[in-house]
Amino acid sequence: MGLNIDEQIIFLKKIDFFEDFDDHELRQFLAVTKWLKVAVDTLVIKENTMERVFYILVKGEVSVFKTLEDGKRTMELTTLKAGACFGEMSLVMDVKRTAGVITKCDSFLLMVEPGIINTSNVFLQLKFYKRFCEILVSRLILANERTTSTKITPTAPSTAPPAVQQEASPAVQPRPAPLHPAPAKAARPMPDGVISLLPKLPDKKERSSSGKKILQRKISAVTDLPINQVVGDRLAPLLRGDSENTLLLADLIQLDPVLSWRVMQMGNSSFYRRSKPVATVPHAMITVGIKNIQDALLEVITNNRRRKPFSGFKQVASAFWRHSVIVARVASLLRDVIRLSLTNDIYLAGLLHDIGILALDSIDPNFYPHLTDPESELCANLCLAEATYIGIDHSEAGALLGEGIGLPENFLDVMRFHHDPAAARDNQLSTALVHLAELFATLHGYGHCPGMTVPIPPPVESFAWVIIQEHHRPFCEVNVADFIDTFDKELVKTWSSITDGLVF
């Protein structure tokens, strides 16, 4: 069943290319473009042909390839996913296609003909070409950065694919987000002939006290961190005018680590001269005032609209934000199931536990994209890899950030020791819960390495259980292995509620 025009507009708004287009402009754009439903292994663009057509990949995945000089072998240049555009040189000049494009799965495309665009509304033309130029410039910058680290190996001969088929009104339906986590898949090696799109991995750092101090100062000076813009867009309407639903406002803020961080920063500012640190987002909202929170967050969201964390690798950004929220929710669930009485906000501790990653990414944006490489060894011990290639790990970086804004000590301890709760002297219970929540989240496929199977120690071996038993005597009589098995089964049953409201 096809989508009507309003449904098509809603669907396009989820694609980066159209993020600045309003409903009226999208309606005009759809009137002068064509939907294509394309089967897997379909040749969309053929090399050395003259065709002034530009494509936007709405759904699916395509491979961009080049035929080698012998005419028998091909080399894959890159893989494009939903939201990407290709064939753009046809809009610039009359030249033959320099590469071919073939679909890797059933896909939906928008076909844009320059002649039709040029006869449309002038304001639509300006918006379209502005966005188009931004994409070309970003690709040029990225290509320059990656040139030195690119390696090419020819692939096996390609087969001749069928021609593209056009439909006047295809049934375009966005894939629903899974309610349950997909099972972890074995790492698949990169196919021969792929040009690595990853930036060059930073050089290994020589460890010295002076170098570490310089890095610590850089981290302490970081004040602008990227947010999950999807959450920002949902939150923005509540930040204008009088907000009557403060509960919804607080809930949305606590879907993003940086927005929560910003609210906590304001609440613990010396300007308000609190006798005790502000320890929760609702408390900070009351302390600062809703209007001040609205103004500050609206500015943050507006300034972040063009931010591209992790060098634009969305799968890394999505993995980070999902991991943060899911760890927070699982930690809260563990607290409730074990029936622990905590004065600290364990949800917020879980949400902020990895915020140091964003600080390190702002200092060295070439590191974290390598978490997408199936052959990378970085995921085996992320903290060690960070210390090796950046000079400091995200646990220490997060604690440095937290100290700078005066966060309560319990949050700082969770940031420092969530990978090694046995090293924590204070706030051990919160640290242990977040540590275990991170283990469970990673086991269910929500770690920092998207699409990769990362070996982690079995939860039953964690020292965190000993800490819980020391602080909560009734748990001493619980068989830990049986508890883990029961808790994990409950996680599977309730996973839809744990992932409820996640938009990335």
Backbone hydrogen bonds, N-H to C=O, Kabsch-Sander energy under -0.5 kcal/mol:
donor,donor_aa,acceptor,acceptor_aa,energy
3,L,170,P,-0.6
8,Q,4,N,-2.3
9,I,5,I,-2.0
10,I,6,D,-2.1
11,F,7,E,-2.2
12,L,8,Q,-2.4
13,K,9,I,-1.8
14,K,11,F,-1.2
15,I,12,L,-2.1
18,F,15,I,-1.3
19,E,16,D,-2.0
21,F,18,F,-1.6
26,L,22,D,-2.4
27,R,23,D,-2.2
28,Q,24,H,-2.0
29,F,25,E,-2.5
30,L,26,L,-2.7
31,A,27,R,-1.2
32,V,28,Q,-0.7
32,V,29,F,-1.2
33,T,30,L,-0.8
34,K,111,M,-1.7
36,L,109,L,-2.6
38,V,36,L,-0.6
38,V,107,S,-3.1
41,D,103,T,-1.8
42,T,39,A,-0.8
43,L,162,P,-2.1
44,V,42,T,-0.8
44,V,101,V,-2.3
45,I,101,V,-1.6
48,N,97,R,-3.0
49,T,46,K,-0.9
51,E,49,T,-0.7
53,V,51,E,-1.7
54,F,112,V,-2.7
55,Y,86,F,-2.7
56,I,110,L,-2.1
57,L,84,A,-3.0
58,V,56,I,-0.9
58,V,108,F,-1.8
59,K,108,F,-1.8
62,V,80,L,-2.3
63,S,102,I,-3.4
64,V,78,T,-2.8
65,F,63,S,-0.5
65,F,100,G,-2.5
66,K,75,M,-2.4
68,L,73,R,-2.9
71,G,68,L,-2.0
74,T,156,A,-0.6
75,M,66,K,-2.8
77,L,64,V,-3.2
78,T,64,V,-1.5
80,L,62,V,-2.7
82,A,60,G,-0.8
83,G,57,L,-3.7
84,A,81,K,-2.1
86,F,55,Y,-2.2
90,S,87,G,-1.3
91,L,88,E,-1.9
92,V,89,M,-1.1
93,M,89,M,-2.2
95,V,93,M,-1.4
97,R,49,T,-2.2
100,G,65,F,-2.6
101,V,45,I,-2.2
102,I,63,S,-2.4
103,T,42,T,-2.1
104,K,61,E,-3.0
105,C,61,E,-0.8
107,S,38,V,-3.2
108,F,59,K,-2.4
109,L,36,L,-2.5
110,L,56,I,-2.4
111,M,34,K,-3.0
111,M,109,L,-0.5
112,V,54,F,-3.7
112,V,110,L,-0.6
113,E,111,M,-0.5
116,I,113,E,-0.7
117,I,113,E,-2.0
118,N,114,P,-2.6
119,T,115,G,-0.5
119,T,116,I,-0.9
120,S,117,I,-1.6
125,Q,121,N,-2.2
126,L,122,V,-2.3
127,K,123,F,-2.2
128,F,124,L,-2.7
129,Y,125,Q,-2.9
130,K,126,L,-2.1
131,R,127,K,-2.0
132,F,128,F,-2.3
133,C,129,Y,-2.5
134,E,130,K,-2.0
135,I,131,R,-1.8
136,L,132,F,-2.0
137,V,133,C,-2.6
138,S,134,E,-2.3
139,R,135,I,-2.2
140,L,136,L,-2.2
141,I,137,V,-2.5
142,L,138,S,-2.3
143,A,139,R,-2.6
144,N,140,L,-2.2
145,E,141,I,-1.9
146,R,142,L,-1.6
147,T,143,A,-1.0
149,S,146,R,-0.9
150,T,146,R,-0.5
150,T,147,T,-1.2
155,T,74,T,-2.1
164,V,43,L,-0.6
167,E,35,W,-0.7
172,V,170,P,-1.4
173,Q,171,A,-0.7
194,V,191,P,-1.5
195,I,76,E,-0.8
196,S,194,V,-0.6
205,K,388,T,-3.2
207,R,205,K,-0.5
208,S,206,E,-0.5
212,K,208,S,-2.3
213,K,209,S,-1.9
214,I,210,S,-2.0
215,L,211,G,-2.0
216,Q,212,K,-2.6
217,R,213,K,-2.1
218,K,214,I,-1.9
219,I,215,L,-2.3
220,S,216,Q,-2.5
221,A,217,R,-1.3
222,V,219,I,-1.4
225,L,223,T,-0.6
229,Q,227,I,-1.0
231,V,228,N,-0.5
232,G,228,N,-2.1
233,D,229,Q,-2.5
234,R,230,V,-1.6
235,L,231,V,-2.1
236,A,232,G,-2.2
238,L,235,L,-1.7
239,L,236,A,-1.9
240,R,237,P,-0.7
241,G,239,L,-0.5
244,E,242,D,-0.7
246,T,244,E,-1.3
249,L,245,N,-1.9
250,A,246,T,-2.4
251,D,247,L,-2.4
252,L,248,L,-2.5
253,I,249,L,-2.1
254,Q,250,A,-1.9
255,L,252,L,-1.7
256,D,253,I,-1.5
260,S,256,D,-2.1
261,W,257,P,-2.5
262,R,258,V,-2.7
263,V,259,L,-2.0
264,M,260,S,-2.6
265,Q,261,W,-2.4
266,M,262,R,-2.0
267,G,263,V,-2.5
268,N,264,M,-1.9
269,S,266,M,-1.3
272,Y,269,S,-1.5
284,A,280,T,-2.1
285,M,281,V,-2.3
286,I,282,P,-2.0
287,T,283,H,-2.4
288,V,284,A,-2.7
289,G,285,M,-2.1
293,I,289,G,-2.1
294,Q,290,I,-2.9
295,D,291,K,-2.4
296,A,292,N,-2.2
297,L,293,I,-2.6
298,L,294,Q,-2.3
299,E,295,D,-1.6
300,V,296,A,-1.9
301,I,297,L,-2.8
302,T,298,L,-2.3
303,N,299,E,-2.5
304,N,300,V,-1.3
305,R,302,T,-1.0
307,R,304,N,-1.8
311,S,308,K,-0.5
312,G,309,P,-1.3
313,F,310,F,-2.2
314,K,312,G,-1.3
316,V,313,F,-0.9
317,A,313,F,-1.8
318,S,314,K,-3.3
319,A,315,Q,-1.7
320,F,316,V,-2.2
321,W,317,A,-2.4
322,R,318,S,-2.7
323,H,319,A,-2.3
324,S,320,F,-2.3
325,V,321,W,-1.9
326,I,322,R,-2.8
327,V,323,H,-2.5
328,A,324,S,-1.7
329,R,325,V,-2.2
330,V,326,I,-2.8
331,A,327,V,-2.5
332,S,328,A,-1.8
333,L,329,R,-2.1
334,L,330,V,-2.7
335,R,331,A,-2.2
336,D,332,S,-2.0
337,V,333,L,-2.8
338,I,334,L,-2.6
339,R,335,R,-1.0
340,L,335,R,-2.4
342,L,340,L,-0.7
346,I,344,N,-1.2
349,A,345,D,-1.9
350,G,346,I,-2.3
351,L,347,Y,-2.4
352,L,348,L,-2.1
353,H,349,A,-0.7
355,I,352,L,-1.8
357,I,354,D,-2.2
358,L,355,I,-0.8
359,A,355,I,-1.1
360,L,356,G,-2.4
361,D,357,I,-2.3
362,S,358,L,-1.6
363,I,359,A,-1.1
364,D,360,L,-2.9
367,F,364,D,-1.3
370,H,367,F,-1.7
371,L,368,Y,-2.2
372,T,369,P,-1.7
373,D,370,H,-1.2
376,S,373,D,-1.8
380,A,377,E,-0.8
381,N,377,E,-0.5
381,N,378,L,-0.8
382,L,379,C,-0.6
385,A,381,N,-2.3
386,E,382,L,-2.8
387,A,383,C,-2.3
388,T,384,L,-2.0
389,Y,385,A,-2.7
390,I,386,E,-2.7
391,G,386,E,-1.7
392,I,386,E,-0.8
397,A,393,D,-2.1
398,G,394,H,-2.5
399,A,395,S,-1.7
400,L,396,E,-2.2
401,L,397,A,-2.1
402,G,398,G,-2.6
403,E,399,A,-2.4
404,G,400,L,-1.5
405,I,401,L,-1.0
405,I,402,G,-0.6
406,G,402,G,-0.5
406,G,403,E,-0.8
407,L,402,G,-2.4
411,F,408,P,-1.0
412,L,408,P,-1.2
413,D,409,E,-2.5
414,V,410,N,-1.8
415,M,411,F,-2.2
416,R,412,L,-2.4
417,F,413,D,-2.7
418,H,414,V,-1.3
420,D,417,F,-1.0
423,A,420,D,-2.0
424,A,421,P,-1.2
431,T,427,N,-1.9
432,A,428,Q,-2.7
433,L,429,L,-2.3
434,V,430,S,-2.2
435,H,431,T,-2.2
436,L,432,A,-2.5
437,A,433,L,-2.6
438,E,434,V,-2.2
439,L,435,H,-1.7
440,F,436,L,-2.5
441,A,437,A,-2.5
442,T,438,E,-2.3
443,L,439,L,-2.3
444,H,440,F,-1.5
445,G,442,T,-1.8
446,Y,441,A,-2.7
452,M,449,C,-1.7
454,V,452,M,-0.7
461,E,458,P,-2.0
462,S,459,P,-1.7
465,W,462,S,-1.1
466,V,463,F,-0.6
467,I,463,F,-1.7
468,I,464,A,-2.1
469,Q,465,W,-2.3
470,E,466,V,-2.1
471,H,467,I,-1.7
472,H,468,I,-1.8
475,F,472,H,-1.9
476,C,473,R,-2.3
477,E,474,P,-1.0
478,V,475,F,-1.5
480,V,478,V,-0.8
483,F,479,N,-2.6
484,I,480,V,-2.8
485,D,481,A,-2.1
486,T,482,D,-2.5
487,F,483,F,-3.1
488,D,484,I,-2.6
489,K,485,D,-1.8
490,E,486,T,-2.1
491,L,487,F,-2.1
492,V,488,D,-1.9
493,K,489,K,-2.0
494,T,490,E,-2.3
495,W,492,V,-0.8
497,S,494,T,-0.9
498,I,494,T,-1.6
499,T,495,W,-2.2
502,L,499,T,-1.8
